[in-house]
Amino acid sequence: MAVGTPLTSIVVPTYNERENIETLVPRLQEILRGVGAEILVVDDSSPDGTGDVVRSFAATDSRVRLVTRERKTGLAGAVFAGVAAATGTYVCVMDADLSHDPEEVPDMLRLARAENADVVIGSRYVKGSSFVGQPLWRQGASFVLNNATRLLLWLRPRDVLTGYVVCKREVLANNPTHYSSTGFKFLVEVLSTQPGLRVREWPIVFHDRRKGYSKATVREMFELARLCLRLIAWRVTHLRRLG
Protein backbone atom coordinates (compact mmCIF):
# COMPACT_ATOMS: atom_id res chain seq x y z
CA MET A 1 0.00 0.00 0.00
CA ALA A 2 1.41 3.40 -1.02
CA VAL A 3 2.46 5.82 1.69
CA GLY A 4 -0.46 8.04 2.67
CA THR A 5 -3.09 5.75 1.13
CA PRO A 6 -5.91 5.07 3.59
CA LEU A 7 -6.42 1.48 4.63
CA THR A 8 -10.18 1.87 4.74
CA SER A 9 -12.71 4.03 2.94
CA ILE A 10 -16.01 4.52 4.76
CA VAL A 11 -18.72 5.14 2.14
CA VAL A 12 -21.94 6.71 3.42
CA PRO A 13 -24.72 7.41 0.87
CA THR A 14 -27.02 10.28 1.89
CA TYR A 15 -30.21 12.02 0.88
CA ASN A 16 -31.75 14.45 3.37
CA GLU A 17 -29.73 13.13 6.32
CA ARG A 18 -28.47 16.43 7.73
CA GLU A 19 -29.40 15.72 11.35
CA ASN A 20 -28.01 12.19 11.30
CA ILE A 21 -24.79 13.06 9.47
CA GLU A 22 -24.09 15.74 12.10
CA THR A 23 -23.89 12.88 14.61
CA LEU A 24 -22.40 10.12 12.48
CA VAL A 25 -19.32 11.87 11.09
CA PRO A 26 -17.92 12.96 14.49
CA ARG A 27 -18.48 9.43 15.84
CA LEU A 28 -16.59 7.94 12.90
CA GLN A 29 -13.81 10.49 13.32
CA GLU A 30 -13.39 9.44 16.94
CA ILE A 31 -13.69 5.69 16.33
CA LEU A 32 -11.18 5.83 13.46
CA ARG A 33 -8.72 8.09 15.24
CA GLY A 34 -5.21 6.77 14.62
CA VAL A 35 -6.44 4.41 11.90
CA GLY A 36 -5.68 4.92 8.22
CA ALA A 37 -9.13 5.81 6.96
CA GLU A 38 -11.18 8.26 4.94
CA ILE A 39 -14.87 9.09 5.25
CA LEU A 40 -16.63 9.51 1.91
CA VAL A 41 -20.15 10.93 2.08
CA VAL A 42 -21.94 10.49 -1.25
CA ASP A 43 -24.78 12.98 -1.29
CA ASP A 44 -27.53 13.11 -3.91
CA SER A 45 -27.81 16.93 -3.78
CA SER A 46 -29.93 16.83 -0.63
CA PRO A 47 -32.16 19.92 -0.38
CA ASP A 48 -31.86 19.88 3.43
CA GLY A 49 -28.19 20.94 3.33
CA THR A 50 -26.56 17.58 4.11
CA GLY A 51 -23.72 18.47 1.74
CA ASP A 52 -23.05 21.75 3.55
CA VAL A 53 -22.63 19.89 6.85
CA VAL A 54 -20.15 17.48 5.26
CA ARG A 55 -18.20 20.39 3.73
CA SER A 56 -17.85 21.95 7.17
CA PHE A 57 -16.35 18.73 8.53
CA ALA A 58 -14.08 18.40 5.48
CA ALA A 59 -12.76 21.95 6.04
CA THR A 60 -11.18 20.87 9.33
CA ASP A 61 -10.42 17.18 8.64
CA SER A 62 -8.80 16.03 5.40
CA ARG A 63 -10.09 12.48 6.05
CA VAL A 64 -13.64 13.66 5.30
CA ARG A 65 -14.62 14.01 1.65
CA LEU A 66 -17.87 14.88 -0.10
CA VAL A 67 -18.93 13.28 -3.37
CA THR A 68 -21.96 15.07 -4.83
CA ARG A 69 -24.33 13.56 -7.38
CA GLU A 70 -26.72 15.72 -9.36
CA ARG A 71 -29.89 14.00 -8.22
CA LYS A 72 -31.31 11.09 -6.23
CA THR A 73 -30.94 8.00 -8.42
CA GLY A 74 -30.56 5.12 -5.98
CA LEU A 75 -28.57 4.16 -2.90
CA ALA A 76 -26.66 1.39 -4.66
CA GLY A 77 -25.65 3.81 -7.39
CA ALA A 78 -24.29 6.12 -4.70
CA VAL A 79 -22.31 3.20 -3.27
CA PHE A 80 -20.71 2.49 -6.65
CA ALA A 81 -19.93 6.21 -7.07
CA GLY A 82 -18.29 6.28 -3.65
CA VAL A 83 -16.22 3.21 -4.42
CA ALA A 84 -15.03 4.83 -7.66
CA ALA A 85 -13.75 7.78 -5.61
CA ALA A 86 -12.33 5.66 -2.76
CA THR A 87 -8.64 4.99 -2.26
CA GLY A 88 -8.68 2.45 0.57
CA THR A 89 -7.76 -1.20 0.34
CA TYR A 90 -11.04 -1.97 2.09
CA VAL A 91 -14.39 -0.24 1.75
CA CYS A 92 -17.00 -0.10 4.50
CA VAL A 93 -20.49 0.79 3.34
CA MET A 94 -22.98 1.90 5.96
CA ASP A 95 -26.27 3.81 6.21
CA ALA A 96 -26.29 7.40 7.38
CA ASP A 97 -29.34 7.03 9.61
CA LEU A 98 -27.44 5.47 12.56
CA SER A 99 -29.22 2.15 12.19
CA HIS A 100 -25.71 0.75 11.66
CA ASP A 101 -23.62 1.26 14.79
CA PRO A 102 -20.24 2.70 13.74
CA GLU A 103 -18.66 0.98 16.76
CA GLU A 104 -18.87 -2.25 14.73
CA VAL A 105 -16.51 -0.97 12.01
CA PRO A 106 -13.18 -1.86 13.73
CA ASP A 107 -14.37 -5.40 14.52
CA MET A 108 -15.60 -5.98 10.99
CA LEU A 109 -12.28 -4.73 9.62
CA ARG A 110 -10.31 -6.97 11.96
CA LEU A 111 -12.33 -9.97 10.82
CA ALA A 112 -11.78 -9.10 7.16
CA ARG A 113 -8.03 -8.86 7.64
CA ALA A 114 -7.68 -11.88 9.94
CA GLU A 115 -9.65 -14.17 7.59
CA ASN A 116 -8.53 -12.50 4.35
CA ALA A 117 -12.23 -12.17 3.61
CA ASP A 118 -13.44 -10.55 0.42
CA VAL A 119 -16.69 -9.54 2.11
CA VAL A 120 -17.71 -9.19 5.76
CA ILE A 121 -21.46 -8.82 6.13
CA GLY A 122 -22.86 -6.85 9.04
CA SER A 123 -25.50 -9.50 9.63
CA ARG A 124 -28.87 -9.24 11.36
CA TYR A 125 -29.48 -13.00 11.26
CA VAL A 126 -26.52 -14.77 12.86
CA LYS A 127 -25.98 -15.67 16.50
CA GLY A 128 -25.28 -12.59 18.58
CA SER A 129 -27.24 -10.16 16.39
CA SER A 130 -30.31 -8.26 17.54
CA PHE A 131 -32.81 -5.52 16.71
CA VAL A 132 -33.35 -2.39 18.79
CA GLY A 133 -36.33 -0.09 18.38
CA GLN A 134 -37.61 -1.53 15.12
CA PRO A 135 -41.30 -2.56 15.03
CA LEU A 136 -41.94 -6.30 14.91
CA TRP A 137 -43.81 -6.04 11.61
CA ARG A 138 -40.75 -4.48 9.95
CA GLN A 139 -38.48 -7.15 11.42
CA GLY A 140 -40.82 -9.82 10.08
CA ALA A 141 -41.07 -8.24 6.63
CA SER A 142 -37.28 -7.93 6.39
CA PHE A 143 -36.83 -11.54 7.48
CA VAL A 144 -39.28 -12.85 4.88
CA LEU A 145 -37.81 -10.76 2.04
CA ASN A 146 -34.28 -11.74 2.99
CA ASN A 147 -34.99 -15.46 3.04
CA ALA A 148 -37.07 -15.36 -0.13
CA THR A 149 -34.14 -13.66 -1.88
CA ARG A 150 -31.66 -16.20 -0.53
CA LEU A 151 -33.75 -19.11 -1.74
CA LEU A 152 -34.48 -17.57 -5.13
CA LEU A 153 -30.81 -16.89 -5.85
CA TRP A 154 -29.31 -19.87 -3.96
CA LEU A 155 -27.20 -17.68 -1.68
CA ARG A 156 -25.62 -19.14 1.46
CA PRO A 157 -25.02 -16.07 3.70
CA ARG A 158 -27.77 -15.51 6.26
CA ASP A 159 -28.21 -11.78 5.55
CA VAL A 160 -28.04 -10.81 1.87
CA LEU A 161 -30.06 -7.57 2.05
CA THR A 162 -28.10 -5.66 4.68
CA GLY A 163 -26.52 -2.34 3.76
CA TYR A 164 -23.67 -2.73 6.28
CA VAL A 165 -20.67 -4.32 4.59
CA VAL A 166 -16.88 -4.33 4.70
CA CYS A 167 -15.18 -5.64 1.60
CA LYS A 168 -12.08 -5.36 -0.50
CA ARG A 169 -12.49 -2.32 -2.73
CA GLU A 170 -11.80 -4.33 -5.88
CA VAL A 171 -14.85 -6.51 -5.17
CA LEU A 172 -17.22 -3.57 -5.62
CA ALA A 173 -15.09 -1.71 -8.16
CA ASN A 174 -14.94 -4.71 -10.50
CA ASN A 175 -18.46 -6.07 -10.11
CA PRO A 176 -19.58 -7.30 -13.55
CA THR A 177 -23.06 -5.75 -13.32
CA HIS A 178 -24.63 -2.62 -11.87
CA TYR A 179 -28.26 -3.71 -12.09
CA SER A 180 -28.96 -2.49 -8.55
CA SER A 181 -27.79 1.09 -9.20
CA THR A 182 -31.30 2.58 -9.16
CA GLY A 183 -32.27 0.67 -6.01
CA PHE A 184 -30.95 -0.23 -2.57
CA LYS A 185 -29.63 -3.79 -2.65
CA PHE A 186 -26.06 -3.79 -3.95
CA LEU A 187 -24.92 -6.69 -1.75
CA VAL A 188 -27.27 -9.27 -3.26
CA GLU A 189 -25.92 -8.31 -6.69
CA VAL A 190 -22.31 -8.73 -5.58
CA LEU A 191 -22.99 -12.12 -4.00
CA SER A 192 -24.94 -13.34 -7.02
CA THR A 193 -22.44 -12.33 -9.69
CA GLN A 194 -19.26 -13.23 -7.77
CA PRO A 195 -20.04 -16.65 -6.23
CA GLY A 196 -16.42 -17.46 -5.44
CA LEU A 197 -16.00 -14.70 -2.87
CA ARG A 198 -14.71 -15.50 0.61
CA VAL A 199 -17.61 -14.27 2.76
CA ARG A 200 -17.88 -13.93 6.52
CA GLU A 201 -20.71 -12.58 8.70
CA TRP A 202 -20.41 -10.39 11.78
CA PRO A 203 -23.39 -10.09 14.17
CA ILE A 204 -24.64 -6.54 14.51
CA VAL A 205 -27.19 -4.72 16.62
CA PHE A 206 -29.59 -3.17 14.13
CA HIS A 207 -31.15 0.05 15.39
CA ASP A 208 -34.20 1.83 14.05
CA ARG A 209 -33.23 5.11 12.41
CA ARG A 210 -32.66 7.93 14.89
CA LYS A 211 -34.07 10.89 12.93
CA GLY A 212 -35.83 11.52 9.64
CA TYR A 213 -37.84 8.96 7.71
CA SER A 214 -37.11 5.72 5.91
CA LYS A 215 -36.51 5.87 2.14
CA ALA A 216 -37.81 2.31 1.71
CA THR A 217 -41.17 2.05 -0.05
CA VAL A 218 -43.37 -0.59 -1.66
CA ARG A 219 -41.66 0.36 -4.90
CA GLU A 220 -38.40 -0.93 -3.47
CA MET A 221 -39.97 -4.37 -3.05
CA PHE A 222 -40.81 -4.43 -6.74
CA GLU A 223 -37.31 -3.18 -7.55
CA LEU A 224 -35.88 -6.05 -5.51
CA ALA A 225 -38.02 -8.58 -7.39
CA ARG A 226 -36.93 -7.08 -10.69
CA LEU A 227 -33.29 -7.19 -9.60
CA CYS A 228 -33.58 -10.87 -8.65
CA LEU A 229 -35.04 -11.73 -12.06
CA ARG A 230 -32.26 -9.86 -13.84
CA LEU A 231 -29.63 -11.63 -11.74
CA ILE A 232 -31.16 -15.03 -12.48
CA ALA A 233 -31.08 -14.23 -16.21
CA TRP A 234 -27.47 -13.03 -15.93
CA ARG A 235 -26.39 -16.20 -14.17
CA VAL A 236 -28.12 -18.43 -16.73
CA THR A 237 -26.46 -16.54 -19.59
CA HIS A 238 -23.10 -16.54 -17.84
CA LEU A 239 -23.23 -20.28 -17.17
CA ARG A 240 -24.12 -20.96 -20.80
CA ARG A 241 -21.09 -18.98 -21.95
CA LEU A 242 -18.85 -20.90 -19.59
CA GLY A 243 -20.33 -24.15 -20.89
GUTIVEX-638040 format. One record per residue (C-alpha): x, y, z; residue in one letter. Coordinates in steps of 0.25 Angstrom, whole numbers. Layout:
N
[[X,Y,Z],'A']
...
// end
This chain:
243
[[0,0,0],'M']
[[6,14,-4],'A']
[[10,23,7],'V']
[[-2,32,11],'G']
[[-12,23,5],'T']
[[-24,20,14],'P']
[[-26,6,19],'L']
[[-41,7,19],'T']
[[-51,16,12],'S']
[[-64,18,19],'I']
[[-75,21,9],'V']
[[-88,27,14],'V']
[[-99,30,3],'P']
[[-108,41,8],'T']
[[-121,48,4],'Y']
[[-127,58,13],'N']
[[-119,53,25],'E']
[[-114,66,31],'R']
[[-118,63,45],'E']
[[-112,49,45],'N']
[[-99,52,38],'I']
[[-96,63,48],'E']
[[-96,52,58],'T']
[[-90,40,50],'L']
[[-77,47,44],'V']
[[-72,52,58],'P']
[[-74,38,63],'R']
[[-66,32,52],'L']
[[-55,42,53],'Q']
[[-54,38,68],'E']
[[-55,23,65],'I']
[[-45,23,54],'L']
[[-35,32,61],'R']
[[-21,27,58],'G']
[[-26,18,48],'V']
[[-23,20,33],'G']
[[-37,23,28],'A']
[[-45,33,20],'E']
[[-59,36,21],'I']
[[-67,38,8],'L']
[[-81,44,8],'V']
[[-88,42,-5],'V']
[[-99,52,-5],'D']
[[-110,52,-16],'D']
[[-111,68,-15],'S']
[[-120,67,-3],'S']
[[-129,80,-2],'P']
[[-127,80,14],'D']
[[-113,84,13],'G']
[[-106,70,16],'T']
[[-95,74,7],'G']
[[-92,87,14],'D']
[[-91,80,27],'V']
[[-81,70,21],'V']
[[-73,82,15],'R']
[[-71,88,29],'S']
[[-65,75,34],'F']
[[-56,74,22],'A']
[[-51,88,24],'A']
[[-45,83,37],'T']
[[-42,69,35],'D']
[[-35,64,22],'S']
[[-40,50,24],'R']
[[-55,55,21],'V']
[[-58,56,7],'R']
[[-71,60,0],'L']
[[-76,53,-13],'V']
[[-88,60,-19],'T']
[[-97,54,-30],'R']
[[-107,63,-37],'E']
[[-120,56,-33],'R']
[[-125,44,-25],'K']
[[-124,32,-34],'T']
[[-122,20,-24],'G']
[[-114,17,-12],'L']
[[-107,6,-19],'A']
[[-103,15,-30],'G']
[[-97,24,-19],'A']
[[-89,13,-13],'V']
[[-83,10,-27],'F']
[[-80,25,-28],'A']
[[-73,25,-15],'G']
[[-65,13,-18],'V']
[[-60,19,-31],'A']
[[-55,31,-22],'A']
[[-49,23,-11],'A']
[[-35,20,-9],'T']
[[-35,10,2],'G']
[[-31,-5,1],'T']
[[-44,-8,8],'Y']
[[-58,-1,7],'V']
[[-68,0,18],'C']
[[-82,3,13],'V']
[[-92,8,24],'M']
[[-105,15,25],'D']
[[-105,30,30],'A']
[[-117,28,38],'D']
[[-110,22,50],'L']
[[-117,9,49],'S']
[[-103,3,47],'H']
[[-94,5,59],'D']
[[-81,11,55],'P']
[[-75,4,67],'E']
[[-75,-9,59],'E']
[[-66,-4,48],'V']
[[-53,-7,55],'P']
[[-57,-22,58],'D']
[[-62,-24,44],'M']
[[-49,-19,38],'L']
[[-41,-28,48],'R']
[[-49,-40,43],'L']
[[-47,-36,29],'A']
[[-32,-35,31],'R']
[[-31,-48,40],'A']
[[-39,-57,30],'E']
[[-34,-50,17],'N']
[[-49,-49,14],'A']
[[-54,-42,2],'D']
[[-67,-38,8],'V']
[[-71,-37,23],'V']
[[-86,-35,25],'I']
[[-91,-27,36],'G']
[[-102,-38,39],'S']
[[-115,-37,45],'R']
[[-118,-52,45],'Y']
[[-106,-59,51],'V']
[[-104,-63,66],'K']
[[-101,-50,74],'G']
[[-109,-41,66],'S']
[[-121,-33,70],'S']
[[-131,-22,67],'F']
[[-133,-10,75],'V']
[[-145,0,74],'G']
[[-150,-6,60],'Q']
[[-165,-10,60],'P']
[[-168,-25,60],'L']
[[-175,-24,46],'W']
[[-163,-18,40],'R']
[[-154,-29,46],'Q']
[[-163,-39,40],'G']
[[-164,-33,27],'A']
[[-149,-32,26],'S']
[[-147,-46,30],'F']
[[-157,-51,20],'V']
[[-151,-43,8],'L']
[[-137,-47,12],'N']
[[-140,-62,12],'N']
[[-148,-61,-1],'A']
[[-137,-55,-8],'T']
[[-127,-65,-2],'R']
[[-135,-76,-7],'L']
[[-138,-70,-21],'L']
[[-123,-68,-23],'L']
[[-117,-79,-16],'W']
[[-109,-71,-7],'L']
[[-102,-77,6],'R']
[[-100,-64,15],'P']
[[-111,-62,25],'R']
[[-113,-47,22],'D']
[[-112,-43,7],'V']
[[-120,-30,8],'L']
[[-112,-23,19],'T']
[[-106,-9,15],'G']
[[-95,-11,25],'Y']
[[-83,-17,18],'V']
[[-68,-17,19],'V']
[[-61,-23,6],'C']
[[-48,-21,-2],'K']
[[-50,-9,-11],'R']
[[-47,-17,-24],'E']
[[-59,-26,-21],'V']
[[-69,-14,-22],'L']
[[-60,-7,-33],'A']
[[-60,-19,-42],'N']
[[-74,-24,-40],'N']
[[-78,-29,-54],'P']
[[-92,-23,-53],'T']
[[-99,-10,-47],'H']
[[-113,-15,-48],'Y']
[[-116,-10,-34],'S']
[[-111,4,-37],'S']
[[-125,10,-37],'T']
[[-129,3,-24],'G']
[[-124,-1,-10],'F']
[[-119,-15,-11],'K']
[[-104,-15,-16],'F']
[[-100,-27,-7],'L']
[[-109,-37,-13],'V']
[[-104,-33,-27],'E']
[[-89,-35,-22],'V']
[[-92,-48,-16],'L']
[[-100,-53,-28],'S']
[[-90,-49,-39],'T']
[[-77,-53,-31],'Q']
[[-80,-67,-25],'P']
[[-66,-70,-22],'G']
[[-64,-59,-11],'L']
[[-59,-62,2],'R']
[[-70,-57,11],'V']
[[-72,-56,26],'R']
[[-83,-50,35],'E']
[[-82,-42,47],'W']
[[-94,-40,57],'P']
[[-99,-26,58],'I']
[[-109,-19,66],'V']
[[-118,-13,57],'F']
[[-125,0,62],'H']
[[-137,7,56],'D']
[[-133,20,50],'R']
[[-131,32,60],'R']
[[-136,44,52],'K']
[[-143,46,39],'G']
[[-151,36,31],'Y']
[[-148,23,24],'S']
[[-146,23,9],'K']
[[-151,9,7],'A']
[[-165,8,0],'T']
[[-173,-2,-7],'V']
[[-167,1,-20],'R']
[[-154,-4,-14],'E']
[[-160,-17,-12],'M']
[[-163,-18,-27],'F']
[[-149,-13,-30],'E']
[[-144,-24,-22],'L']
[[-152,-34,-30],'A']
[[-148,-28,-43],'R']
[[-133,-29,-38],'L']
[[-134,-43,-35],'C']
[[-140,-47,-48],'L']
[[-129,-39,-55],'R']
[[-119,-47,-47],'L']
[[-125,-60,-50],'I']
[[-124,-57,-65],'A']
[[-110,-52,-64],'W']
[[-106,-65,-57],'R']
[[-112,-74,-67],'V']
[[-106,-66,-78],'T']
[[-92,-66,-71],'H']
[[-93,-81,-69],'L']
[[-96,-84,-83],'R']
[[-84,-76,-88],'R']
[[-75,-84,-78],'L']
[[-81,-97,-84],'G']
// end
